[in-house]
Amino acid sequence: MTASSSLPTLPGAWAQALWRRAQSWWHLLHFGAVAVVLMLSPSSYDASRRSRTAHYIHATTWQVLPWFTVLTALLSLVLIRIVVVTAVSYGLSQYALEMVVRVLVLELIPLSAALFVTLRAGLAFNAGALPTGPSEPPLPARGASLQRLRQGLLAQVTGNVFSVLALAVISSVVALVLAYLLVYGVSPWGLPGYARTVGRVFEPIVAFGFALKTVLFALAVAVVPAAASLEPRTQGAAASTVQPGAVRLFLVLLLIEAASLTLRYF
């Protein structure tokens, strides 16, 4: 009787789980839209908020830019060398540069910048990481979440967006320079052919897709953990050792990258 009587409750439990999941994703989309509007609104940046935003930009970008650039340059040197040597050995040297630009600059560097900022700052929104138990005070209302976004989290969100964009752009430029130097050396005579190759890769639709993907990466890294930290949770929710929004963030990054590859190559 016990096993058979529990069967009718399963569809209801699944429906409740799906409904909570849908509410969670809707909260993420709504929070992301509000965050983007606030970031683009001049009224969000009074003197104190400008100072706080500048502090987070300095902490998330300027402090890590030198050694992240050096690390990216070293990895780029290794990958470029491998691709060039392999292409030459198969008699495909004319495609080596194009392959480097497509694989390294278009795909790996933006994703690497997003993952780096994710591990360093994007998952540092620890508020609300622990579930609310029956003996704890009630969770804040949605209006309090918006107020907290305005007062504190907006600076972190803006700083993380700027960090992903800056690291991706600067690392891409460094990789393009290194690719030229490894193929042509310090001679200026390879500039016309190199410019034609890079221009052939970065045709308008590809350049737009690259910029859009990088912006979406930056928004995902900045918004998903913040939205998860402010998401209302039900009483007695199961405890989790994962940082808020971690799994969802990596899923969003994977979906963005998969959509980019699908639209570009299929």
Secondary structure, DSSP 8 states (H G I E B T S, - for coil): -HHHHHTTHHHHHHHHHHHHHHHHHHHHHHHHHHHHHHHH-GGG--HHHHHHHHHHHIIIIITTHHHHHHHHHHHHHHHHHHHHHHHHHTT-GGGHHHHHIIIIIIIIHHHHHHHHHIIIIIT---TT-S---TTS-----HHHHHHHIIIIIHHHHHHHHHHHHHHHHHHHHHHHHHHHHHHHTT-GGGHHHHHHHHHHHT-HHHHHHHHHHHHHHHHHHHHHHHHHHH----TT----SS-TTHHHHHHHHHHHHHHHHHHHH-
